[in-house]
Amino acid sequence: MPTSKKVAFIGLGVMGFPMAKHLSQAGHSVTVYNRTSSKSEMWTQQNEGRSAGTPREAASGAEVTFICVGNDDDVRSVVLGDHGVLAGVAPQAVVVDHTTASAALAKELNELCSAQNVGFLDAPISGGQAGAENGMLTVMCGGQKKWFDLAAPIISAYSQACNLIGPSGSGQLTKMVNQICIAGLVQGLSEALEFGKRSGLNLELVLETISKGAAGSWQMANRGSTMIRNEFDFGFA
């Protein structure tokens, strides 16, 4: 188990809430921030840790600050400005952005952090809500190895795989590769099931059968049965 660290977690959505929980359960000292303060209050009621009123306050004194919000604009809103993470984070600390954002933003934030002698990793995640809740996410990182080596043991609290792909932006580019793969798989699976439905087949039995053959995939195992039921809440942030 990694040594206990003082960490901050910004963003308590369907992904961030359980990820921060895993950090607390791993013995780290966790301070959370969420734009909707009731989420922070709920988290502190259910977990060991404290909440902060601003991202700056949360990042102050933290060795690693994690961010998991919605998009580029959301990341900027919690990182920049008088109340942002960069206003509170100390030199030699690390900022880890788990948001699925742009590679351009990753490079921009890396430059801003470097100017303050702060480490930065773009570290988007894959595995959905279930992966976050079960601590089985896949994390794809871009940045310098020294910052990765500091953050990776902490990230292990909620991940099954965490790899440094290359320099800043590489994590986000890898997530794009991941999403392109998923798009094709989901489209193929949905069209196949629609074909089976129109052919009058028992789709539950079809899935049970073909999932054990060459067509089997994570998407089939985790999305096939919900597609049959017309349920499409896939648990993204």
Residue, then its C-alpha position, 0 to 999 in steps of 0.5 A: m500500500p502506498t504511503s498516506k498522502k495529502v490529496a485533493f479531489i475536484g469534481l464529485g460526479v458519477m466518476g469522481f465521487p467513488m474515486a475520491k472514496h477509494l482514495s480515502q479508503a486507501g488511507h489518504s487524507v482527502t479534501v474534496y471540492n464540488r461546484t454543487s456544495s451539497k455533493s461535497e457535504m454528502w461525500t464527507q458524511q459518507n467518507e473520511g475527509r473534509s470539504a473545501g469552499t474553493p478549488r484553491e482551498a482544496a489544493s492548498g497543501a495537497e501533494v496531489t490534486f485530482i480533477c474529474v469534471g466535464n469538459d475543457d471549460d469546466v477544467r479551466s473554471v476550476v484550475l484558473g483564476d483567483h480561486g482556482v487550483l493554480a492559485g493554491v497549489a504548492p511547488q513540487a505538487v502534482v495536478v492530475d486531470h482525469t477529465t476527458a478533455s482536449a490534448a491542446l488543453a493538456k499542453e496548455l495546463n502543463e505549461l502553466c503548471s511548469a511555470q510554477n514548478v508544479g507537475f501536471l499529468d493529463a490522465p483520462i480514464s476508461g471503465g465507466q461508472a462501474g469501473a469507478e465504483n469497483g476501483m477498476l479503471t484504466v488510466m492513460c497518462g501524458g506527462q513527465k515520468k517523475w510526476f507519473d512516478l509520484a502520482a501512480p501509486i495513489i491512482s492505484a486506489y481506483s485503477q486496474a491499469c495506469n500507464l504513462i503513454g508519453p509527453s503531455g497530451s498523450g493521455q488525451l490522444t490515447k483516450m481519443v483512440n479508445q473512444i474511436c474503438i468504442a464507437g465502432l464496437v457500439q455501432g456494430l453491436s447495436e446494429a447486430l442486435e437490431f438485426g437479430k430482433r427483426s429476425g425474431l430471435n431470442l436476443e438474450l439467448v443470442l447474446e449468451t451464445i455469441s459472447k462465448g465466441a469471437a464476437g465477445s467483447w467488453q461492450m457486449a458483456n456490459r452493454g448488450s443486455t441493456m441495449i435489449r432493454n432499451e436502457f442507454d444510461f451508460g454511466f459516463a461522468 
